[in-house]
């Protein structure tokens, strides 16, 4: 939307429809294509994302607006679908509407939607302040996240940017929810429903991304399966981050020689991933050992709430989800069955079992 102050940047203090009051703008300001605010209605607070049409009259503004409008509309539709499907562990859409600073003036129009808000912060903040310090609470949170992603996939939605920063922990309700659907995609039935130039693109955060995204390799022409496997790697990364405060991707990079660096342009595309894969598999095997050692140390510091069986189970889940070979990601039984769900519900249930073990049930 450019650097100029547009209508979406001037919402602070405004009274919106249905009694929502814009309290303050978040310090982060614009997140990707939108401006973000804290809003309130009675005792209920919400997170507002807004965009406007301020760039439309600038050079190239029509194309820029089409891209922004497409992203906004796509994210809103996905949130509406999640709400209609009543997915418990996904952030809920509370409202969507438009606000005119001047009646019927397109240049003074703001489109917005409002989401659930928690002052408790994302899961990284909660891990830092101790709300997720106990193993049982972390396992409950992970069971929520797996349940949320399982139901997203059941409804044909791939998140594609799953990370601790995009997971909110509601301390008082003891519920953990997936948020930020700016990169998410639905199963494509009609290609016109998606921009063709984004059909095979994955907009996930690089520091958490799987090898196929980092090396820009398309191992299959089944884009839905490609995206499913990305989500599996990302949720495995969340587990690692929850317990070690470092990503699997970062640990894997530490195991690779400089000649395999995915940040080098000459290593991207052109079938390089297939050539590098034996090194990635070897590096991942070393990472699993590092993670297991870290988990043992953390478990000991916390009074050994997990026995060897649960520790091995946790490490096994990480290995199954963060396999650098995308085709091999997922629960072994579901891979044999060639299931599209890849066992996310099985993993959810295993985390519930580990939670109960920590609680002595």
Secondary structure, DSSP 8 states (H G I E B T S, - for coil): --SS--GGG--TT-B-GGG-EEEEEEEEEEETTEEEEEEEETTEEEEEEEEESTTTTSTTHHHHHHHHHHHHHHHHHHHHHHHHTT-TTB--EEEEEEEESSTT-GGGEEEEEEEE--TT-BHHHHHHHTTT-SHHHHHHHHHHHHHHHHHHHHTTEE-----GGGEEEETTTTEEEE---SS-EE--SSGGGS-GGGTT-----GGG--HHHHTT----S-HHHHHHHHHHHHHHHHHHHHHHSS-HHHHHHHTS-GGG-TTSGGGSSTTHHHHHHHHHHHHHHHHHHHHHHHHHHHHHHTT--S-HHHHHHHHHHHHHHS-SSGGG-S-HHHHHHT-SSTTHHHHHHHHHHHHHHHTT-
